[in-house]
Amino acid sequence: MAGRHRRGRQTETSDYVAFMMRVFNGFGDRIADDPAALAHLRDLETAFVNAVNMGIFRANSGAGKYSTPEIGRLLGVSHQAIQKRAGKGRDAYAELQRARGAGAVIRLASLRARRAELLEAAAVPDRTGSERERGMLRAV
């Protein structure tokens, strides 16, 4: 699947993967400057796994569908493992559609509050976050 830039240039999947790798590396740089950013790691991991599972679900059910054995061979796992991920992807996709119907799926204020909540639960002070992020600790 290719996306489209404003000037009509196609974005290939490899371009998108390169972008994501740059974002991941940038997150590592963020952690170096703001170690409290690690509070977001589990949520990012969950979001990534959910996104992959949604992709598997949709790739297995849409036009030009890939079979579960084909997807399994791509990942080096059984087709049963792919069926399980597709089921989780179906559930995650339904939840995403519900969230989209309710407005913005990702809210900065929610992310800041989550950071504050996780830091507080870990009894770690936020010494490196922005003023707004540190202010959330007082608001929680």
Sequence and secondary structure as in RCSB ss.txt:
>XXXX:A:sequence
MAGRHRRGRQTETSDYVAFMMRVFNGFGDRIADDPAALAHLRDLETAFVNAVNMGIFRANSGAGKYSTPEIGRLL
GVSHQAIQKRAGKGRDAYAELQRARGAGAVIRLASLRARRAELLEAAAVPDRTGSERERGMLRAV
>XXXX:A:secstr
  EE TTS EE HHHHHHHHHHHHHHHHHHHHH GGGGGGHHHHHHHHHHHHHHHHHHHHHSTT   HHHHHHHH
TS HHHHHHHHHHHHHHHHHHHHHHHTS SS HHHHHHHHHHHHHHTT   SSS HHHHHHHHH 
